[in-house]
Amino acid sequence: VKCLARVSISQASQYTPLFRLITTHISNHIQFPCDMQCSDVSRLQFVCHDPTVYYRPDAITFQEHLDLEGELPVEFPEPPPATPVLTDAAALPGKGTALAVLEEVLREIPFLRGHRNECMLRLGQRIRVKDFSHEEVEKMISLAGEKLAQPDFPEEEIRRTLLSGYQYVSRKKATDEKETEGSSRLKSLGATHSVGGTGSEEDDLSDNTNQLRNEAPYIPDEVYEQLPPLLQDVVKHARTPRERDIMLMAGISNLSIAVPHVKLSYANSLHGTQLFFAVVAPAGAGKGCAFKVSGIVDGIHHHYEKIHQIQMKEFQTNMQAWEAQRDAALRKGNFKEVDPKPEEPKGIYLNIAANTSKSRIVEHLRNNGPLGAVMNCAEIDTLSSSSSQEYGKFDDLLRCCFDGDRYVSSFKISNEPICVEEPRMAHCLAGTPDQFVRFIGTLENGLYSRFMLITMGNTDEWLSAAPRENVEDSNVHFARLSERLLEIHLTLDKSPTHVNFTTEQWASHDAFFREKLKEVREQENDNIDAIVKRAGVMVCRMAALFTALRKYDEYLLLPERICEDRDFNAAMHIMSALLEHSLLLSSSFPEGSRRKAQALTPFNKILNIMKIIPATFCHTDFIVAGASLGISRSTCKRLIKKAISLEYVEKQEILYIKKEKGGRKRNAKRE
């Protein structure tokens, strides 16, 4: 049903507040909520044709009831109440009153069927922001229950929902003292403990996001014991387990290009080992250690730079001789004696800067040939800035570089198209959540699923900056490793390697990713299947890289080599951990065209809710549990239907009973 109201405004900024007032007025009058998602003045609206529509041509403007001196009205007539009138509410001491807070929330979200849970969650958040004392909060809850309770939404339900909003308000406490006070106050109000058995209360969704980042899995210790010697030295001086994981993946991504001519067969197609890696963490979390590892390829980069310098000197000498020959021929008038003009040599640049234009990247890839290139970037914003410019927009190029697909481009500065038959490029990036979302843009374009990801949160632990005994400077350490890598590169450059996998390894690979894909498809997001599917490719590329390093260590320079179980298993364990990071980070991507990261939510929402609800529960228990994990009410309603279809729960009248996987009921009674 559409309702048109006559208005008169002089500025577009006046539309939104006026829209909210009119919709609230109508909602209160008809006792049914209006659609609050259409407050954008530029949004196109459709109205169905109705020859019997009620129309009043002499209708007065809504502003005749309002005073629009600025963007917000000063006063307006009281509409028929959609919720109980609270004029008799007693004022409470503190930073606000019960009357002011309740009426403020009820104006924003009317307490109508379909919006009652949202209204109470907002009220709980608003109470927390006002910093009321324990006694004041109890009075507020009692007042809300007394005035708003309905037969199908009793006082107990109001209290439970309100406390859920109070517990997970999106506002960080200013001091540790207030945090302690808030936690004890929350506990005394009877709020449930957070998941994980720590006994501590999360203050807001921001804290929950930080906790989820820090609880993301680590690469197992046994993996590091089985790594090739060079990679063991890469992580040798890591200070924390998370830093060790980041340094390992940064090393693997750089080596995926630095170790040349390694091939493997995957899905009846020949693949290289190029890999993309990014670490996503808040400012000051310690993600910068990834960029330190980039020094490992400096030796190879300088090697080709020196070769290019020698070639340029030779070119300049030849050019001078050619010009002298041309001038002599010009004087004689006989150009048949002039040799062809020397061609300027194309240099190989292994390490490409992150602010390079798309046309230059394509040119570098063509000049580098099968060697490929590496892009290390300490701030993803640098790469995002280049990609967002007119000369950038190289998402398609990055996807081709990962897949090794032929890439052809034509730019104004080129006289002819540039063709790169097999583009190869590795990435090692670090940035904040917002920077990463702006760089990737959306889960739908396929770039996200091509990255191996690690996320981490801030911790309260202070890491000493004092020099450590028997630990050399990181720049010196990686400069020394770069010399070792140069030897590996030059040796394997003359001995291409094709890596094969055993039947047992393929069977293990299929079983793991088949089960993982099944788990992913049980979720709400349709864009994340590719994360699992491309992880299968990346596992084999990692294992092939490890195999090539073993080939050098053993100096058995044969053209084909079978991957050892220790290398295959190490790659599988690494990807198993990184998959959890990728699936978790996928929840930070907002819908639509917004470019700001959302708060993280657990990937497997159904199972995480099932962990914290009783064996027998009602619909509201499920929604409140979801709200405590930062999951919206509408999503919870879809998830409970999904849980029934997946046989996680069985519905019996108004109650739900949790079931073991496979359909067996849990033997538990509702408390």
Secondary structure, DSSP 8 states (H G I E B T S, - for coil): ---------SSGGGHHHHHHHHHHHHHHHHTS---TT---TTS-------TT----TT---GGGGS--SSSS-S-------SS---TT----SSSS-HHHHHHHHHHHS---TTTHHHHHHHHHHHHHHTT--HHHHHHHHHHHHHHH-BTTB-HHHHHHHHHHHHHT-S---SSHHHHHHHHHHHHHTT----TTS------SHHHHHHHHHHHS----HHHHHHS-HHHHHHTTT-SSHHHHHHHHHHHHHHHHHHS-SEEEEETTEEE----EEEEE--TTSSTTHHHHGGGGGHHHHHHHHHHHHHHHHHHHHHHHHHHHHHHHHHHHT-GGG------------SB--TT--HHHHHHHHHHHGGG-EEEEES-HHHHHHHHHSTT---HHHHHHHHHT--EEE--TT-SS-EEESS--EEEEEEE-HHHHHHHH--GGGSSGGGEEEEE----S-----S--TT---HHHHHHHHHHHHHHHHHHHHTS-EEEE--HHHHHHHHHHHHHHHHHHHTSS-TT-HHHHHHHHHHHHHHHHHHHHHHHHHHT---SEEE--HHHHHHHHHHHHHHHHHHHHHGGG--STT--S------SSHHHHHHHHS-SEEEHHHHHHHHHHTT--HHHHHHHHHHHHHTTSEEEETTEEEEB-TTS-B------
